[in-house]
Amino acid sequence: MTLKSELEEWCSEVFRSAWEKREGQKVPDDDSKLGLKNEAIEIQGTVLYADMAASTDMVDTYTADFSAEIYKTFLYCAAKIVRSEGGAISAYDGDRIMAVFIGDSKNTRAVRAAMKIKWAVLHIVQPRMKAIYTKTDFVLTHVTGIDTSSLLVAKTGVRGANDLVWVGRAANHAAKLSSLSAGYTYISKDVYDVMNKSVKVSGDGNPMWESRTWTAMNNRPIYRSSWWWRID
């Protein structure tokens, strides 16, 4: 069989085959029993993307060693915080991390994780970087985007080199939210409406979020915040 005929046969089979779907009780991972054909797991999930800002300028301006240390410290802190809030890391993509939260209080936990990541960047990563690199003017900034929806999770790629693909509004919109102006956490109205008051209003009664209209996405209502959540 030629490569052309193999590709034609594969695509035709995918398009004509019915999907086999099952409801997920946990966040799917590489060990989930999914084949490369039309098999999928359905979950209700909240997706978080935490993305470094201006990473291209960083690698163009600073040494590879320094840039790698920034990547490592940012992604490590983000991953540990996500897990501490009960989230599952679904992907690392260069300078950003994707995580999924399911179950009770998934939106509150995702938002609190985002606010803790902001605190870690400001009060852990940046100060410890400056303690070593005393003459640098580099400032680490990032953006976090969060949305919630139903998600279809399937395996894609080829045997021996495959990954999971997350299909659903939350995965797409959370990623796009993380490309907005740096320094903020952005969440959809769907997340805001159901999250706990503890991540909406400060202890002294000040609102933590301001409403915005996402003009690039059909004027979808969203919220942004520059607040952080201290890690003890």
Disulfide bonds with the S-S distance in Angstrom:
none
